[in-house]
Amino acid sequence: MNELVDSIFVMVDDNVDEIFLTRRQMRKQGIVNRFISEKKPEKLFETLEHIKMTTDGRTEFIIIVDINMPRCNGFELLDLIRAHDAYRETPVIMLSVSDDESDIFEAFERGANGYVVKPFSSDEFFAALSNVPSVKQQIVQ
């Protein structure tokens, strides 16, 4: 018997306006996964563990990480995610205002599943999500 697995977007960004705009854009484009935000990158694993405890562990995550954050930048956080036994295979989409090819290359070299330049269009975001099978979409007319 297959158990239902819930896929949740967890966005890590120190800017609440960016979190709001990203969540809003996703909803407008019909992405209906649950969306949780964490403003402190150093608390990401604590947040993920809390979510797992409250969902009986039947949860998969899609992590969206801003690159430019204080204390722990997005590249450092991506390294920590890829080094963590429980989350190394978790899809990670990087968000940045930078369209510099070296940043994009570095993100993929470190194991990102996608890279989206802010502000993003829905086409760019959906392209980054195309390799993530657990995204639930509803048709918006």
Disulfide bonds with the S-S distance in Angstrom:
none
